[in-house]
Amino acid sequence: DGGGSGGARGDTSGHVGLHITQRRPHTVVLVEPGYAAALAGKPNRGDVITEVNGRKVESMTDDQMKREMRGLRGTRVQYKFRRADGHTEAVVLERVQRKEVL
């Protein structure tokens, strides 16, 4: 789950619309339409997340990675990712509450 989940009344968690594999390498398996990742056009399904907020994923535990990805709506998270062709890109995405997208 990329960037938290939300939707409950009073919930302040945010989401960027990315879902990644639980196991390494952390690969994007779903980009939800209408969220920041889809609107930015990156990362895409099949891309491998290599950094979150400037921290290398390989040096983080799964729990640390989840904490970096999740956050309050309205805050931003930076992802660096590797495409299938080996090219590396970065993007900064803003978290939104789930019910705000429809």
N, C-alpha and C positions, 0 to 999 in steps of 0.2 A: 504494500500500500504506500503510495508516494505522497507524503505531505499530510498524512492524517486523514481522518474521516470525520464527518460531522452531520449536522442536520437536526439534532435534537434541540428543542427549545432551550435557549441559554447557552448552548454549546459554542465555544469560541475557537474550536480547532479548525484548521484550514486544510485544503486539499488542492493539489495542482493537476490532478487527473492522471497520474502515472501509477501503474501497477507493475511491480517487478518480481522476478523469481526470488524465492526465499533463500535459495542456495547460490553459491558462487559459481560462475560469474553472475552478478546481479543484472539480469537481462530484462529489458522492458517487454512485457507481454501484452499490455493493454494501455492505450492512450484514450481516455474518455473524451468524447466530443463535448465541446463547449467550455472546457477547462483550459487553464493557462498553457499547458503543454501542447494541446491540440491547436490552440490559437497561434502559438509561436511556431508551430510546425516542427518542433523538435523537443526532446528526442523522439524517435519513432520506435515502433515495435521492432524488436530484434537488436536495438542498440544496447551496448553494455555500459552501465554506470560505473565510472572509474573514480570520481570524486564527488563529495557532497560538501558544500560550504568550504571548499579549499582543503578538505581532509581526504586523503587517499582511502578509498573503500577497503583496499587490501590490508590496511593497518587498523581497521575498526572491527569490533565485534558486531554481530548482527543487531544487538540491542543499541549499540552506539550509533549505528547507521540509521536505525529507525528513529532515534531521538533527533538526529540531524535533519532527517527528512520531514518530520512532523513539526508543527508549530501553529501559532495563532493565525487566524485569518487576517489578511492584510499585510502579513510579513512576507519576506522573500526568502527563497532558497536557491542556491546556485548549484547546478549540476554540470559536471564534465563527463562526457561520454564518448565511446568509441563506436564508430559506424562499422558495418560489415566489411567495408573496403579498407579498414584500418585508420581512416581519417578521424582525428579527435576534434570535438567541438565543445563549446560551453554555452550555457544559457542560464539566465536568471528568471525565475518564475514567481509570481505572486500567488499566495495561498488564498483561496476563497472558501466560503462555507458551502457545503453541498447544495442546500436548497436555493442558493443564489443563482444556480445555473439551471436553465430550462428553456 
